[in-house]
Each structure stands twice: as C-alpha cells, then as structure tokens.
Amino acid sequence: MTRIDALLREARQRMDAADAELLVCHALGKPRSWLFAHGDDGLDDAQAEAVRALIARRAEGEPVAYLIGSRGFWRFDLRVTPATLIPRPETERLVELALLRLPESGAGPLAIADLGTGSGAIALALALERPSARVIAVDVSAQALQIARENAAALGLARVEFRLGDWFAPLAGERFDLIASNPPYIESDDPHLRQGDLRYEPNGALASGADGLDAIRIIAREAPAHLRPGGWLLIEHGWRQGEAVRALLLAAGLSEVATEQDWEGRDRVSLGRLAVG
C-alpha cells in the first residue's frame, strides 16, 4: 500500500505543487477537497501506478491540461486534446475587450466570427455573454472543430455554428459586427517551440512564418470585406508585435487602430474598426 500523502510528496518534488495536486486528484477521480482529508489513505498498486504514470508524463513536459483533458477558461471548463491549443489567460483579455464593443441589447442582432477557434474558447465565451448573437467559429482542423462542438454542447450553446476552413474561406459574402482571432503568431524558428509545454501543442496553432505574422497578414488584409460598417477586428498577438500589427490594420484601411495590454502590462491585443459610411 502507498499512502496518498507520500505520492503527493513524490509529485511535488518533480513539479509545481498545484500541478501535482491536480494530477493526483484526476488519477483518483476525486475533488481537491477530498485529497487533503484523506492523505493517510492507502492506495493499491494499480492506483499508485496510475498516479505515478501521470507524474512521469508531466515530469517529461507533457501539459497538465492534456493529461487531465481540460482547462478552465472564462467562466467554464473546456475539453482540450493535443489537437487544440491550450487556452491561456491572455486570451480572456481579448474576450473582455470584445465584450466592451458588443452591446448587450438594443442594437439589433449581432454577428460574431471567431477565426482559428481551436477548443472554441473565444466563440463560446462571447456566445455565453451575448446570448442573442449569431456566432460562427472557424478552424482549419476538423479534429479541433469536433472538440469545439463537444464543448459547445456541454455548455448548452448549440446555436454556435462551426465551419471547417482556412480563415475567411468559409465566410464568403458574410459580414460581422465583430471578428476575433487568436491566430498563430510565434516565429517559426523560435527555440521555445521545442521547449516545455509548447512541444506538445499543435505547431500550426502556434507558429506562422519567419516573423510570426503570416496569419495575421491574411486576417488583417481580408477582414474589411467581412466587417459591417462600424464593425471591429480584434487580434491577439505576441508582446513584441504590437507596432507591426497596428501597421497591418492601418494598411487594411481600418480606423481607431490601437493596441491593448494584458494584465501584466504587455502588448497583447490589437484592434481596428471599419469606418461607418
């Protein structure tokens, strides 16, 4: 028999304490509150082996979100797999900025598009907060779209529409009040792509050309044709890319172009508006 508190000590020696607790709880199918009340409980060999297997995978760098199959985002939990990017707190900042530009009522039916939806994080957060809006989520990965659909169903957001395709390709002839995107924006030769958690995430959702801006160039160039007059485009990007992304939005003819910071004071979201009239 192996005691739970002994396994926790093993795990904490190899990783962050919070990660250790999440993995042990997941392996045992128990909530965190149960864990600390039962530290002196014993586990049989099969249970202990299951916990140690997760500990070993995390120690090798596999993301906790993939090991437990979920990640908290906004006001809900999302199912994630290696087919999807792991949602990050910085993207919640994009959601906040989008909501400031989406009236809650009285402005007629809203149309929103989320490009490169992945697990559905942005689309589902906006659909949850603006229940009368029409929300379309696009991704080039059929596997990612399936995960996003499952997340929508779990949240009771069946009205969100999912379309397979590259950026604006599935949106021909349609215009929106707001287009949001967390596209790939890491330089293709960035050494971080071969380190830590990023090694396990889909490269196509992370890297985008020599300067990381290939996808953003496409989105900025094509967005005006898909915005209603007065509509907004919001793009998440790297903390050193604000100036370059603003230049792309201005070149596309958008107005009120600006860059907003994340909660650590780093450039994170650039936005622009299609002029009225």
Protein Blocks (a to p, Z undefined) as FASTA:
>chain_A
ZZfklmmmmmmmmmcfklmmmmmmmmnopafklmmmmmmpccdfklmmmmmmmmmmmmno
pafklmnopacehjbccdddfkbccddfklmmmmmmmmmmmcfbhnapaddddehklnom
mmmmmmmmmmmbccddddfbfklmmmmmmmmmmnopakbccdedehjlmmghiacfbdcd
dddfbdfklmklmgcjllmpcfklmbgcjnopmmmmmmmmmmmmmccehiacdddddfkl
mmmmmmmmmmnopahiacdddfkopafbdcddddeZZ
